Structure formats: C-alpha cells, structure tokens
Amino acid sequence: MDQEIRLFLDSMLIERGLSPRTGEAYANDLKAFQAFLTPGEQRDLSSITRARMVDFLMRGRKQGLQPATLARRLVSIKMFFRFLTQEGILKTDLTDSMDSPSLWRHLPEILSPDDVSRLLKAPSPKTELGKRDRAILDLMYACGLRVSELVHLTLDNLHFDQGYLRVTGKGRKQRLVPVARATAKHVTLYIETVRPVLLANAPDTPEVFLSVNGLPLTRARIWQMIRDYARELNLPGTPHPHSLRHSFASHLLSAGAPLRAIQEMLGHADISTTQIYTHVDQQRLRQVHHAFHPRA
C-alpha cells in the first residue's frame, strides 16, 4: 500500500497542483487508514470493504476527532480509491456512492484567456529550450492534456496531417484529440530544429519532449517550468499543469462547445466529472451580472 499512496500523492501534487500542506494532510489521513487495516488488506486493496472504511471513520469519531477532520479523512479515502480505479489498479471504486462533504468540493483554478496568452508567449523564441517550452505549453492548452499524457507522447502519436493527436489517458484508454494548425506549427518547429540537438545524448528516446540530457521530461520538471513562467509574469493564483487543462475546458464551454464534446476531448469516463466546468461558467456569469446589470 505504501507504493500506491506514493503514486497517489505524486499525482495530486504534480498533476493537480495541490499545495504541499494539502498533500501532507492527505498523506496523514491515508497513513492512519493504512495503520487501521490488517496486513492482508494492505497487500490486497481489493479486499477492503465499504464497511471497513466506515469502521475507520467511526473509530475516529469515538476518539473525539472533529467533524471537519472526519470529513477530510473521507475525502482523502475517496480521492485515493478514485485514483486507484482510474489508474486500473482497482476494477471498481467502492467509495463512489459515499457522499463527500460539500465543504471539501472546490472549483478548479482557471486562467483567463489573456493570462493563457501571456503564459504561452513567455518562453523565448530565440532559444532552443524556449521553443521547446512554447510547444509544450501550446499543446497542453490547445488539447487539454494531462501532464502525464504529455510526457508519454511519442512521435507516432502525432498525426498533424490529419489534424489530431492519439492520446493514452488514465486506465490506458486512448482517444483522438483535434489539434490546431498554429499549435502543430510550434510543435513541428521544435521537432525539426530542437529535438535533434537534445536527442544527441540519447538517440533511442521515442518520447516527443526531451530534457537537455536527451531523456523524457518528467511531470515534476514541467510543473516547475510552468510555475517559473507564471512567477515571472506575476499571474494570479498558483498556475500548474492542470490549470491549462482546466482552462481549455472552461474556455470551450464559455464559447458554446457542447459538454459531451468536451468530455470526449478530456477523456473523462463520466460526464459528471466534466460538469464541474458548468459551475465554473455559472460563476463567470454571476461576475458578469454583478459587474454590468443595473440591479446587481
């Protein structure tokens, strides 16, 4: 179970951009749950029942834990088991029918179209790494990619002549995502002029985006890259790789794209996951109403 917890925390911190403090809270909750389980349950996570999860929460209640702490423990367990299911480690998510406290539901961090434009233009077009970084940022936003999907892209996944990418998402599910000509142009420029230089140190690397050592870029490095550019631009909030994915979906919805089409492009198995962006859009509409309506 230690390995699964580490994978989960890495995904939350790097892909979702959760703060270290929140990650520490999740880690403490899951370690407490792990200590509650039997050795057999720790080895075989599929043997854990919903009743055992409830027993764990009830024991915390008897120990005098505050309702907010118990609520957070439930959220930690739900997110952990959802992650295990999405990654194909577990076949079903037992926590799916367990209600999450509404106080722990939060809307994703969205960049404005202007802030996205500034971020995409931040890398220098005069340097090799600047061209690489521009291609990465452009592709992540234009196609709504998870950072894990981006780092595993290979050259045979790119079908720019037909105008799409073949992306392998969670659970090894593949999907086709349209790619705009402007984005394809930045990626092609990188592949033709920069990638051969980076590839000199590791000629057999199949991944598209490489480090200066010719090895595939890591999720952590891309997270750091986006953070550094965002700081240089003094962008609001704490932008991270998933911010571009969230912005991709929110901007499409605001422009009138059907929710089902956005679901397919994001690779969400359930439409309910995509529906969170309708709440983001409603928030934007309320802001517009408040700013311009004479009775607001």
DOMI-92740 format. One line per field, with one value per residue (C-alpha): residue number from 1; residue in three letters; x, y, z. Coordinates in nm, 4 decimals, always signed. Last residue first. Example, Ala and Ser with C-alpha at 12.3 -4.5 7.8 and 13.67 -1.06 7.14 Angstrom:
% residues 2
n	(2 | 1)
res	(Ser | Ala)
px	(+1.3670 | +1.2300)
py	(-0.1060 | -0.4500)
pz	(+0.7140 | +0.7800)
//
This chain:
% residues 296
n	(296 | 295 | 294 | 293 | 292 | 291 | 290 | 289 | 288 | 287 | 286 | 285 | 284 | 283 | 282 | 281 | 280 | 279 | 278 | 277 | 276 | 275 | 274 | 273 | 272 | 271 | 270 | 269 | 268 | 267 | 266 | 265 | 264 | 263 | 262 | 261 | 260 | 259 | 258 | 257 | 256 | 255 | 254 | 253 | 252 | 251 | 250 | 249 | 248 | 247 | 246 | 245 | 244 | 243 | 242 | 241 | 240 | 239 | 238 | 237 | 236 | 235 | 234 | 233 | 232 | 231 | 230 | 229 | 228 | 227 | 226 | 225 | 224 | 223 | 222 | 221 | 220 | 219 | 218 | 217 | 216 | 215 | 214 | 213 | 212 | 211 | 210 | 209 | 208 | 207 | 206 | 205 | 204 | 203 | 202 | 201 | 200 | 199 | 198 | 197 | 196 | 195 | 194 | 193 | 192 | 191 | 190 | 189 | 188 | 187 | 186 | 185 | 184 | 183 | 182 | 181 | 180 | 179 | 178 | 177 | 176 | 175 | 174 | 173 | 172 | 171 | 170 | 169 | 168 | 167 | 166 | 165 | 164 | 163 | 162 | 161 | 160 | 159 | 158 | 157 | 156 | 155 | 154 | 153 | 152 | 151 | 150 | 149 | 148 | 147 | 146 | 145 | 144 | 143 | 142 | 141 | 140 | 139 | 138 | 137 | 136 | 135 | 134 | 133 | 132 | 131 | 130 | 129 | 128 | 127 | 126 | 125 | 124 | 123 | 122 | 121 | 120 | 119 | 118 | 117 | 116 | 115 | 114 | 113 | 112 | 111 | 110 | 109 | 108 | 107 | 106 | 105 | 104 | 103 | 102 | 101 | 100 | 99 | 98 | 97 | 96 | 95 | 94 | 93 | 92 | 91 | 90 | 89 | 88 | 87 | 86 | 85 | 84 | 83 | 82 | 81 | 80 | 79 | 78 | 77 | 76 | 75 | 74 | 73 | 72 | 71 | 70 | 69 | 68 | 67 | 66 | 65 | 64 | 63 | 62 | 61 | 60 | 59 | 58 | 57 | 56 | 55 | 54 | 53 | 52 | 51 | 50 | 49 | 48 | 47 | 46 | 45 | 44 | 43 | 42 | 41 | 40 | 39 | 38 | 37 | 36 | 35 | 34 | 33 | 32 | 31 | 30 | 29 | 28 | 27 | 26 | 25 | 24 | 23 | 22 | 21 | 20 | 19 | 18 | 17 | 16 | 15 | 14 | 13 | 12 | 11 | 10 | 9 | 8 | 7 | 6 | 5 | 4 | 3 | 2 | 1)
res	(Ala | Arg | Pro | His | Phe | Ala | His | His | Val | Gln | Arg | Leu | Arg | Gln | Gln | Asp | Val | His | Thr | Tyr | Ile | Gln | Thr | Thr | Ser | Ile | Asp | Ala | His | Gly | Leu | Met | Glu | Gln | Ile | Ala | Arg | Leu | Pro | Ala | Gly | Ala | Ser | Leu | Leu | His | Ser | Ala | Phe | Ser | His | Arg | Leu | Ser | His | Pro | His | Pro | Thr | Gly | Pro | Leu | Asn | Leu | Glu | Arg | Ala | Tyr | Asp | Arg | Ile | Met | Gln | Trp | Ile | Arg | Ala | Arg | Thr | Leu | Pro | Leu | Gly | Asn | Val | Ser | Leu | Phe | Val | Glu | Pro | Thr | Asp | Pro | Ala | Asn | Ala | Leu | Leu | Val | Pro | Arg | Val | Thr | Glu | Ile | Tyr | Leu | Thr | Val | His | Lys | Ala | Thr | Ala | Arg | Ala | Val | Pro | Val | Leu | Arg | Gln | Lys | Arg | Gly | Lys | Gly | Thr | Val | Arg | Leu | Tyr | Gly | Gln | Asp | Phe | His | Leu | Asn | Asp | Leu | Thr | Leu | His | Val | Leu | Glu | Ser | Val | Arg | Leu | Gly | Cys | Ala | Tyr | Met | Leu | Asp | Leu | Ile | Ala | Arg | Asp | Arg | Lys | Gly | Leu | Glu | Thr | Lys | Pro | Ser | Pro | Ala | Lys | Leu | Leu | Arg | Ser | Val | Asp | Asp | Pro | Ser | Leu | Ile | Glu | Pro | Leu | His | Arg | Trp | Leu | Ser | Pro | Ser | Asp | Met | Ser | Asp | Thr | Leu | Asp | Thr | Lys | Leu | Ile | Gly | Glu | Gln | Thr | Leu | Phe | Arg | Phe | Phe | Met | Lys | Ile | Ser | Val | Leu | Arg | Arg | Ala | Leu | Thr | Ala | Pro | Gln | Leu | Gly | Gln | Lys | Arg | Gly | Arg | Met | Leu | Phe | Asp | Val | Met | Arg | Ala | Arg | Thr | Ile | Ser | Ser | Leu | Asp | Arg | Gln | Glu | Gly | Pro | Thr | Leu | Phe | Ala | Gln | Phe | Ala | Lys | Leu | Asp | Asn | Ala | Tyr | Ala | Glu | Gly | Thr | Arg | Pro | Ser | Leu | Gly | Arg | Glu | Ile | Leu | Met | Ser | Asp | Leu | Phe | Leu | Arg | Ile | Glu | Gln | Asp | Met)
px	(-2.6902 | -2.9894 | -2.8067 | -2.6541 | -2.2915 | -2.0456 | -2.2734 | -2.4129 | -2.0634 | -1.9498 | -2.2575 | -2.1858 | -1.8304 | -1.9557 | -2.2010 | -1.9097 | -1.7146 | -2.0215 | -2.0589 | -1.6932 | -1.7762 | -1.9903 | -1.6879 | -1.6581 | -2.0343 | -1.9996 | -1.8208 | -1.5243 | -1.3494 | -1.1077 | -1.0723 | -1.1647 | -1.4590 | -1.5946 | -1.5566 | -1.7685 | -2.0314 | -2.0391 | -2.1234 | -1.8966 | -2.0589 | -1.7582 | -1.7796 | -1.7665 | -1.4516 | -1.2897 | -1.3714 | -1.2350 | -0.9027 | -0.8700 | -0.8986 | -0.6327 | -0.4065 | -0.4563 | -0.3687 | -0.0059 | +0.0216 | -0.0865 | -0.0668 | -0.3104 | -0.2801 | -0.0017 | +0.3063 | +0.4546 | +0.7874 | +0.6004 | +0.3860 | +0.6972 | +0.8587 | +0.5460 | +0.5020 | +0.8600 | +0.8375 | +0.5271 | +0.7022 | +1.0013 | +0.7812 | +0.5982 | +0.9303 | +1.0849 | +1.1984 | +1.5773 | +1.8015 | +2.0158 | +1.8790 | +1.5355 | +1.3104 | +0.9572 | +0.8482 | +0.9163 | +1.0956 | +1.4417 | +1.6832 | +1.9342 | +2.0143 | +2.2845 | +2.2244 | +1.8482 | +1.8594 | +2.0020 | +1.7592 | +1.4702 | +1.5466 | +1.5110 | +1.2650 | +1.0730 | +1.0572 | +0.9334 | +0.6796 | +0.5454 | +0.5066 | +0.3369 | +0.1058 | -0.0185 | -0.0944 | -0.2589 | -0.4987 | -0.5003 | -0.8049 | -0.7894 | -0.8227 | -0.8653 | -0.6881 | -0.7671 | -0.4628 | -0.6605 | -0.5922 | -0.5058 | -0.3251 | -0.3506 | -0.3622 | -0.3237 | -0.5234 | -0.5167 | -0.4923 | -0.1522 | -0.0700 | -0.0935 | +0.1271 | +0.1096 | +0.3878 | +0.6263 | +0.5711 | +0.3597 | +0.4381 | +0.5315 | +0.2125 | -0.0258 | +0.1231 | +0.0844 | -0.2865 | -0.3738 | -0.6410 | -0.5541 | -0.4782 | -0.3654 | -0.1199 | -0.0025 | +0.0714 | +0.2537 | +0.4726 | +0.5484 | +0.6392 | +0.8660 | +1.0522 | +1.0980 | +1.2254 | +1.4563 | +1.6187 | +1.6455 | +1.5243 | +1.1505 | +1.1851 | +0.9230 | +0.6556 | +0.4269 | +0.2157 | +0.1870 | +0.0733 | -0.1944 | -0.3122 | -0.3360 | -0.5446 | -0.7754 | -0.8287 | -0.6677 | -0.8890 | -0.8254 | -1.0666 | -1.3731 | -1.3668 | -1.5593 | -1.4418 | -1.7283 | -1.9743 | -1.8970 | -1.8462 | -2.1254 | -2.0241 | -2.1604 | -1.8274 | -1.6331 | -1.6228 | -1.4449 | -1.4297 | -1.1580 | -0.8664 | -0.5135 | -0.6546 | -0.5167 | -0.8674 | -0.9665 | -0.6646 | -0.7251 | -1.0893 | -0.9721 | -0.7323 | -0.9826 | -1.2468 | -1.0037 | -0.8800 | -1.2361 | -1.3425 | -1.0439 | -1.1272 | -1.4811 | -1.3524 | -1.1234 | -1.4091 | -1.6330 | -1.3685 | -1.1925 | -1.3064 | -1.1594 | -1.5110 | -1.5367 | -1.2057 | -1.3294 | -1.6407 | -1.4303 | -1.2312 | -1.5460 | -1.6993 | -1.3969 | -1.4199 | -1.7882 | -1.7030 | -1.4903 | -1.1157 | -1.0294 | -0.9440 | -0.6569 | -0.4733 | -0.1432 | -0.2839 | -0.5953 | -0.3803 | -0.1725 | -0.4966 | -0.6154 | -0.6118 | -0.2459 | -0.3296 | -0.6171 | -0.3844 | -0.1294 | -0.4061 | -0.5101 | -0.1522 | -0.0718 | -0.3856 | -0.2958 | +0.0620 | -0.0675 | -0.2854 | +0.0180 | +0.2316 | -0.0281 | -0.2216 | -0.1019 | -0.3300 | -0.0626 | +0.2362 | +0.0954 | -0.2076 | -0.0288 | +0.2721 | +0.0400 | -0.1414 | +0.1784 | +0.3169 | -0.0046 | +0.0045 | +0.3667 | +0.2978 | +0.0000)
py	(+4.3806 | +4.5947 | +4.7929 | +4.4703 | +4.5151 | +4.3996 | +4.1735 | +4.0079 | +3.9494 | +3.8012 | +3.5809 | +3.4608 | +3.3699 | +3.1683 | +2.9905 | +2.9031 | +2.7497 | +2.5537 | +2.4269 | +2.3270 | +2.0830 | +1.9005 | +1.7271 | +1.4802 | +1.4168 | +1.3221 | +1.0023 | +0.8382 | +1.1711 | +1.1694 | +1.5462 | +1.5571 | +1.3242 | +1.5223 | +1.8488 | +1.7020 | +1.5920 | +1.9398 | +2.1001 | +2.3968 | +2.7381 | +2.9702 | +2.9575 | +2.5779 | +2.5831 | +2.8355 | +2.6212 | +2.3025 | +2.4507 | +2.6476 | +2.3280 | +2.1605 | +2.4667 | +2.4769 | +2.1043 | +2.1891 | +2.4395 | +2.8007 | +2.9271 | +3.2155 | +3.5275 | +3.5549 | +3.7529 | +3.7049 | +3.5795 | +3.3775 | +3.2105 | +3.1249 | +2.9615 | +2.7671 | +2.6394 | +2.5135 | +2.3576 | +2.1593 | +2.0552 | +1.9330 | +1.7430 | +1.5639 | +1.4402 | +1.5252 | +1.2255 | +1.1942 | +1.3766 | +1.5259 | +1.8767 | +1.7312 | +1.5831 | +1.6215 | +1.3832 | +1.0492 | +0.7824 | +0.8085 | +0.5987 | +0.8734 | +0.9585 | +1.2280 | +1.3650 | +1.3741 | +1.7249 | +1.8580 | +1.6514 | +1.7832 | +2.1482 | +2.2177 | +1.9693 | +1.8566 | +2.2067 | +2.3648 | +2.0827 | +2.1513 | +2.5227 | +2.4578 | +2.1944 | +2.4564 | +2.7041 | +2.4283 | +2.3372 | +1.9916 | +1.7672 | +1.4968 | +1.1255 | +0.8961 | +0.6003 | +0.4370 | +0.3122 | +0.3337 | +0.7050 | +0.8563 | +0.7480 | +1.0282 | +0.9997 | +1.3522 | +1.5190 | +1.7336 | +1.4701 | +1.5953 | +1.6637 | +1.2992 | +1.2887 | +0.9701 | +0.8135 | +1.0767 | +0.9685 | +1.1303 | +0.9952 | +1.3324 | +1.4905 | +1.2284 | +1.2559 | +1.6352 | +1.5902 | +1.7260 | +1.9838 | +1.9866 | +2.3547 | +2.4157 | +2.1271 | +2.1679 | +2.5399 | +2.4957 | +2.2160 | +2.3838 | +2.7078 | +2.5143 | +2.3519 | +2.6810 | +2.8413 | +2.5464 | +2.6082 | +2.9816 | +3.2728 | +3.2074 | +3.2960 | +3.1276 | +3.3687 | +3.3710 | +3.0790 | +3.2327 | +3.5688 | +3.4021 | +3.1954 | +3.5134 | +3.6810 | +3.3787 | +3.3893 | +3.1142 | +2.8683 | +2.7033 | +2.4169 | +2.4634 | +2.3224 | +2.0459 | +1.9993 | +2.1956 | +1.9790 | +1.6763 | +1.3778 | +1.1233 | +0.7590 | +0.6052 | +0.6125 | +0.4905 | +0.1301 | +0.2306 | -0.0687 | -0.2543 | -0.1491 | -0.0742 | +0.0480 | +0.4004 | +0.5449 | +0.2912 | +0.3623 | +0.7380 | +0.7009 | +0.4958 | +0.7693 | +1.0510 | +0.8735 | +0.7962 | +1.1553 | +1.2895 | +1.0650 | +1.1732 | +1.5385 | +1.4916 | +1.3191 | +1.6156 | +1.8622 | +1.6630 | +1.6937 | +1.3812 | +1.2585 | +0.9087 | +0.7723 | +0.9760 | +0.8411 | +0.4884 | +0.5700 | +0.6818 | +0.3579 | +0.1493 | +0.3302 | +0.2388 | -0.1204 | -0.1326 | -0.0146 | -0.3245 | -0.3663 | -0.6890 | -0.5004 | -0.3356 | -0.6675 | -0.6161 | -0.3607 | -0.5721 | -0.8729 | -0.6695 | -0.5604 | -0.2035 | +0.0677 | +0.1554 | +0.2105 | +0.4420 | +0.6495 | +0.6583 | +0.7671 | +1.0574 | +1.1698 | +1.1615 | +1.3562 | +1.6243 | +1.6388 | +1.6864 | +1.9730 | +2.1417 | +2.0745 | +2.2619 | +2.0691 | +2.1183 | +1.8584 | +1.6884 | +1.7296 | +1.7292 | +1.5072 | +1.2642 | +1.2359 | +1.1790 | +0.8980 | +0.7277 | +0.7464 | +0.6017 | +0.3155 | +0.2377 | +0.2306 | +0.0000)
pz	(-0.9373 | -1.0369 | -1.3080 | -1.4510 | -1.5597 | -1.2944 | -1.0886 | -1.3994 | -1.5395 | -1.2080 | -1.1939 | -1.5474 | -1.4506 | -1.1526 | -1.3794 | -1.6094 | -1.3226 | -1.2190 | -1.5754 | -1.5560 | -1.2757 | -1.5296 | -1.6798 | -1.3936 | -1.4050 | -1.7729 | -1.6671 | -1.8409 | -1.8876 | -2.1803 | -2.1937 | -2.5640 | -2.5109 | -2.2134 | -2.4063 | -2.6867 | -2.4347 | -2.2774 | -2.6105 | -2.7034 | -2.6501 | -2.6193 | -2.2406 | -2.2574 | -2.4700 | -2.2351 | -1.9311 | -2.0868 | -2.2032 | -1.8776 | -1.6725 | -1.8879 | -1.8595 | -1.4833 | -1.4707 | -1.5456 | -1.2569 | -1.2020 | -0.8421 | -0.8119 | -1.0267 | -1.2857 | -1.1836 | -1.5328 | -1.3966 | -1.1358 | -1.4015 | -1.6057 | -1.3015 | -1.2035 | -1.5581 | -1.5683 | -1.2216 | -1.3192 | -1.6405 | -1.4412 | -1.1950 | -1.4743 | -1.6098 | -1.9457 | -2.1473 | -2.1718 | -2.4203 | -2.1450 | -2.2094 | -2.1395 | -2.4047 | -2.5381 | -2.8128 | -2.6469 | -2.8539 | -2.6890 | -2.8961 | -2.9771 | -2.6135 | -2.5959 | -2.9467 | -2.8895 | -2.7471 | -3.0754 | -3.2861 | -3.0697 | -3.1353 | -3.5086 | -3.6625 | -3.3545 | -3.2043 | -3.5273 | -3.5636 | -3.2134 | -3.2831 | -3.6209 | -3.4749 | -3.2296 | -3.5081 | -3.7151 | -3.4340 | -3.2767 | -3.2509 | -2.9810 | -3.0512 | -2.7515 | -2.5970 | -2.2643 | -2.0755 | -1.7483 | -1.7491 | -2.0830 | -2.3970 | -2.6538 | -3.0315 | -3.1621 | -3.4410 | -3.7550 | -4.0306 | -4.1441 | -3.7790 | -3.6825 | -3.3751 | -3.1666 | -3.3778 | -3.2421 | -2.8844 | -2.6150 | -2.2666 | -2.1148 | -2.2498 | -2.1157 | -1.7653 | -1.7866 | -1.8583 | -2.1999 | -2.2783 | -2.6496 | -2.7131 | -2.3554 | -2.3262 | -2.6869 | -2.6530 | -2.3236 | -2.4580 | -2.7915 | -2.6132 | -2.3768 | -2.6656 | -2.8489 | -2.5293 | -2.4734 | -2.8110 | -2.7608 | -2.9747 | -2.9344 | -2.5641 | -2.3469 | -2.2099 | -2.5150 | -2.3970 | -2.0496 | -2.1843 | -2.3999 | -2.1039 | -1.8955 | -2.1668 | -2.1982 | -1.8195 | -1.6151 | -1.4294 | -1.0925 | -1.0437 | -0.8243 | -0.4748 | -0.3035 | +0.0526 | +0.2136 | +0.0221 | +0.2367 | +0.0060 | -0.0153 | -0.0429 | -0.3627 | -0.5465 | -0.2427 | -0.3603 | -0.6818 | -0.9124 | -1.1048 | -0.8858 | -1.0076 | -1.3399 | -1.2973 | -1.2852 | -1.0182 | -0.7986 | -0.8349 | -0.7301 | -0.4329 | -0.3196 | -0.3836 | -0.1764 | +0.1080 | +0.1266 | +0.1093 | +0.3965 | +0.6046 | +0.5339 | +0.6579 | +0.9721 | +1.0379 | +0.9810 | +1.2177 | +1.4957 | +1.6197 | +1.9611 | +1.9572 | +1.9116 | +1.5891 | +1.4677 | +1.5306 | +1.3315 | +1.0344 | +1.0356 | +1.0766 | +0.7774 | +0.5656 | +0.6846 | +0.5905 | +0.2388 | +0.2005 | +0.1561 | -0.0291 | -0.3495 | -0.1632 | -0.1392 | +0.0469 | +0.2926 | +0.3410 | +0.4328 | +0.6767 | +0.8515 | +0.8062 | +1.0751 | +1.0105 | +0.6435 | +0.7364 | +0.9558 | +0.6736 | +0.4370 | +0.6578 | +0.7187 | +0.3461 | +0.2568 | +0.5140 | +0.3823 | +0.0289 | +0.1492 | +0.3060 | -0.0013 | -0.2095 | -0.4715 | -0.8287 | -0.9808 | -1.1905 | -0.9587 | -0.6073 | -0.6628 | -0.8954 | -0.6666 | -0.3694 | -0.5498 | -0.6620 | -0.3073 | -0.1624 | -0.4125 | -0.3225 | +0.0511 | +0.0000)
//
